[in-house]
Amino acid sequence: MTAEGFLEGRRLQLARGVLLQCIMGGYPPARFYGSDDGDLALVADPAQIHRLPWSDEPRAMAICDADELSGGSSSLSTRGQLKAVIARYAAHGLAPVVATELEFFVFAPNTDPTQPFRPPVGLDGRREDGLSAFSVSSNNGLRPFFSEVYKCMAALGLPRDTFMHEMGVSQFEINLLHGDPLLLADQTFLFKHLLKEVALKHGLSVVCMAKPLAHTPGSSMHIHQSIVEIGSGKNVFTDSNGEPTSMFRHFIGGQQAGLADFTALFAPNVNSYQRLCHPYASPNNACWSHDNRAAGLRIPASSPVARRVENRLPGADANPYLAIAASLAAGLHGIEQELEPSAAIQGEFAVPDNLALPCTLHAALERLKRSQLARELFGSEFIEGYIASKTMELTSFFDEITPWERRVLAAQA
């Protein structure tokens, strides 16, 4: 839209079906988004209108809510779903607080998708070989790219906590500062967009797939969660003696009750399960533990005032609005129903059957399809539409034969 049209307040409308567009570009049948495929109104959030600092010509982006023309948020909008979850907390006098940790890879351009991704050539003229994890000089070869990333973050008002090289080849992680869940979802979305745009300027490719490289750790989007009282700001996970509260236990119990049903919301793509099937630091379970990275729900070592629950299931490919909404909704369900968690685990452990999670997209979608809890928390229209879109993507994947199948199976009798 032109700047003049935007400033005049011209209403921008969008077909409802676009909210269910699959990643290949197609749409499920119209019955999943209203047979008429009528319009929604895109309403810009005044706090999320940004001049894009990487653009040579003046351009801006406005994050919008997708609202029905009759009023109210569309149930197909993931941003609207997150706002609804936050409102349910507010009805209890509570406000969730979250932070996201996002991992991503920086690669050379990949013009042939049949070939593996390769790290870029750095300032030293070499490609990284994977020995730079957590090194103080780990991003020196990509310094011009990261310098512009930092400048663009500052221009967009995206505060960053820590930035580091992760375990994979040319893999990095950013920790965003904790705050309001909607703000953090917006910031995570903006940061991912920023990364890709700045990378293009530098002849690079940023990839937020969950598992872009074989034999290498995947990329996660861990979600740290706590809850405070509205008004006092007191962390309700900790009592006056600094001990965990019943609300803390119930929140974990709700997470455990919802993680398997919601796996398809946290791990939305076929590739998501490549990360979860090689579970080093990417646990595909609903166990919980104090500071054990093998557990899907980890309680980081912290002071009582900062007590929080880290959901380690979501991948970097997850929709931040939907992943945060699903995680917080599960926790609130536990608080409302006073659900008790299993016993905490420590050290090496075997995952009990009742705490194992789906390990393929097909299994995750079947679990979501059977979930009454998902329909209660997100509505049948959203859940059925989401499943329909993701089923199209899964079918598209099965329409192709992979190099592994040709290499290994063709010679079989």
N, C-alpha and C positions, 0 to 999 in steps of 0.2 A: 504494500500500500504506500502511496506517496505520503510524505510528511504532512502535506497540506490536508489530505483526506483524513489522516489520523487525528490531527489537531482539531479538525472540524467536528470530531466525534462521530464520523461516519461508521455505521455498524457493519462489522465484518461477519458474514455468515458462512457456515461450513456444513456440508451434508453429514448427517449422523453417522453414516456408514464409514466415514474416514477414520473414526476412532477405533474401528475394528479392522482396518487395513492390515494385511499380513506383510511380512518382511519382503516377500517377493513382489508385492504390489497389488495382489488380488484381494477379493472380498468374499466373505462367507455369504450364504443366501440372505436376502433382504429381511426375512422374518426375524433375524437376530438383531436388527437395529430399526425395526418398524418398516412395514411393507412399503410405505410411501417414501422412505429415505428422506424425510423432511430435514429442514435446516436447524442447526444450532447457532447460537450467537457466541462469538468469541469476544470475551470481555477482558480487556487488559487489566492486569494488576498494577495499580499506580506505583507500587514499590518495586516493580520488576520491569522497568523500561530502561534499557541500557544502550548507550552509544557503543558500538563495537570497535574497540581500540585497534584491532588488527586490520581493519578495513582501510584501504587507501582512499576510497571515496566515502563521504559521510553516509553511514548506515546505522540503523538501530534495530534492536530486537525487543519485543514486548511479550512476556510470558502471559498467557491468557487462561481464563477459566472458560470451559465449554458449558454454556447454560442453555436450557430449553427456552424457546421463544415465549412460552407461557410463564417463565420464571423458575428459578431454582436450578441447581446443578444437574447436568446430565449424569445418569447413573453409569454411563459408559466412560466418563472422564476419570482417569486415575488421580489427577490432582483433586478433583471433587471428592473422590473416595477418601483421600487422605484428610481433607478438610472435615469430612463427616466423622472420621475416627477421632480427630482432635476435639470436635464438638461433643462427642460422647464422653470424653474425659472431662471436659469442662462442666458437664452436667453433674459430675461428682465432685466438683471443686478442685479438680486436678489438672495439671498441665504436663504432658510428656516432654522430655528433653532428649535430643538425640545428637549423635555425631557419626559421620561416615568416614571410613577409610577406603579409599579407592586405589586399586592397583591397575596398571596399564603397561603395555609394551610400546617401545619406540622402534620402528623398523625402517629399513630402506623401502622405497616404493615396490610394490609387488604386482607387476603387470600380468603375470601368468599365475592364476590361482591354483594350477596343478603343481606348482613348485612351493616348497616351504618358505616361510618368512625368513628374512636374514636381517641381522642387526645392521645399522647404517655405518658408513665410514665416518669416523670422528675427526676432530681437528688434528689428531696425531697421524691420520692417514690409515688407521687400522680399524678393523671391526672387532667389537668386544667379543671375548671368548667365554664369558660367563664367570670370570673370577673377580668381579667387582662388587659383589653383594656387600652392602653396608660400608663400603669404602669411602673415605673422606674425599677421594678424587674420582669417584665413580661416574660423575656426570660431566667431567671436564671436557671430554670429547664432543659433547653436545651442548657446550656452554652457551652459544648464541641462541639456540632454541629455548633452553630453560630460562635464560635472561629475559627473553620476550614473554614467556609464559608468566613469569613473576610480575612483570610490568603490566601485562593485561589483567592479571588477577587483581592487582591494586586498583586499576582503572575501573574495574567492574565491582569493586567493593567486596571481593571474595577474600576474607581473612584465612590465612593458612597457619596451621600449627606446625607440623613437621613434614619434611619432604625427604625421601631417602631412596636409594637403590635397593630394590628387593632381590629375591633369590634367583629369579630367572635371568636369562641373557637379555640385556637391555630392558629390564623390567623395573618399574619405579612405583612408588606409593606416595600418596598425599593423605594427610590427616586433616580434615576440616574441623574447625572449632565447633564445640557443642552449642546447641541452641534450639530454637523453635523448629519442630519437625518440618513444617511447610517451607520455612526459610532454608533449611538444610537440603531438602529435596530440590528446591530451585537452584541452590548453589551447586549441588552435585551435577544437575543437568547442565547448567551454564559452564561448569568447569570441563565436562566432557566435550561440549561443543567447542569451547575455547581451544582445548588441546588439539583437536583435529584441524581446526582452521589455522592455528599457528604452525602446526606441523607442515601443512601444505605450502606455506610461505617459505619454509626452510628445506623443501624437497624431501620431507620425511613422511612417514605414515604412522599415526598412532592407532593402536588396535586395542579395543576393550572387549574382545572375545574372552570367554571364560578360560579357554585352553587353546591358545594359538600355536603352541609348540609342543611336540611330543617330548617325553622324558624331561620335562621342565615344569616347575610349579605353575599352576594356573593363576588367574587374577580374580580377586574377591572384591566384594564391597561390604565389609563388616559394618554392622550397625550397633553402636553403643546406645543403650537406653536407660534412662532413669525417669522418675516421676516426682514432681514437686507440688506442694500445695499452692493453689492460686492465692496470692496475697502475701503469705509469709515466705514463699520460696523454699520451704523446708523439704529436703529429700525424704519422701515417705518410705523409702527402703531402709532407713536407719532410725532407731528409736533414740530417746534422750540419753541412753547409756552407751550409745555407739554400736548397738547390736542390731542384727537384721530383724526386720519386722515381719509380721504375718503377711502384709501386703507384698513384700519382697518374695516370699515363698509362693504366694498365689500367682504373682506375675510369671514366675518361672514355670509353675504348673500350667498356666495358660499357654505359654510358649510351647511347652512339650505337647500339649493337647492339639495345637494347631500346626506345628511344623510339617508333619507328614501330609496333612490335607493341603497345605499351602505351598508345597515344594515347587509346583509348576509356576507359582508366582515369583518365587525367589530364584529359580533356575529355569528360565523361559525358553531356552533353545536346545536343539539337539546337542550342540557343542558344550552346553552347561554341564552335562553329565560326564564328559571326558574329564573335567576337573574333579567332579565328585567321586568318580571311580578310581582315581589315583589320589587317595585322601590325605597326603602329607600336608598338614596344616589346612586342609579343606575338608573338614569332617562332614560326612553324610549321615549324621545321627542326631537324635534329640536328647542326648545325655547332657548333664550339666556338671560343672566342676569349678573349683577355685583355681584359676590360673593354669588350666591345662588346655593346650591348644588342640588336643585331639577330640575335645568335646564340642558339639555343635553350639552349646550355650556355655560361654566362659564368663566367669566372674573375675575381671582383672584385679590384680593387686592394687589397692588404693586405700585412701583414708576413708573412714565411715561416711563423711559428708559427700564423698564422690562415689559411693557404692552404686554400681550399675550392672546391667546384664548385656553382654556382647553376643549378638546373633551372628555366627560365623558362616551361616549357610549361603546367603546371597552372593552371586557372582558379580563381576564388574559389568556383565551384560544385562543385569536386571534393571527394570524401570525403577528409578529411585523413589518415585511417588508411590508406586504399588508395593514395592518391597517394604518401605517404612510403614505404610498403612497396614499391610498384612501382619507385620511383626508386632506393631502396637495394638492392633485389634485382638490378636491372640492373647497378649498380656492382659488387656482389659477384661477379656472374657474370663481369664483365670481369676482376676480380682473379684469380678461380679459373682462368679460361681464358687468362690473360695476353694479353688482346686489346689490340692497339695502335690508338690513335685515328687519325683522318685528320689532315692538317696543320691547324694553327690558322689561322683566317681573321682578317683585320683590314680596317677600312674598309668601303666598300661592296662587296658581293659577290653573285654569282649562286649560288643553292643548287644543288649537284650533285644529279642525279636520285636517287642512292642515299642522300642525306641529307634528302630531302623527306619530309614526314609527311602522313598522310591529312587531307583538308580537309573531309570531311563525316562525320557520325556513321555513315552507312551504310558508307562506305569504311573507317572505323576499326574497326567491328565485323567486317567481312569480313577485315581484316588480323588482328584478334585471333583470329578463328575458325581461321585457318590457322597460328597461331603455336604451334609446338612448345615454344618457350622459355617462353611463358606457362603452358602446362600443366605443364612441368617445375617451374616456380617456385611456382605457386599451386595446382596440382592441377586435374584435369579437372572435378570437380564444381563448383568455384567458377567457373571460366571459362565452362563451359557454362550454368550458372545465371545468371551475370551477363549473358551475351549474350542469353539468353532474355528476361530482364526488360527489357533495353534495347531489344530488338527490338519488344516490346510498346509501349514509349514512342514509338519511331520510327513504328510503324504508326498510333498514335493521332494523331501530328502530321500524317501524310499524310491522315488522315481529315477534316481541316479545310482550307478554302480561305482563303487570307490576303487581307487588303485589297489588297496589291500586285497579286495575280493579278486581282482584280475591277477594280481601277483601270486596269491597263495592258493586260491581255489581252482584256477583254471587247469592246473596239472593233476587235480585229483581224479581218481577213477570214478 
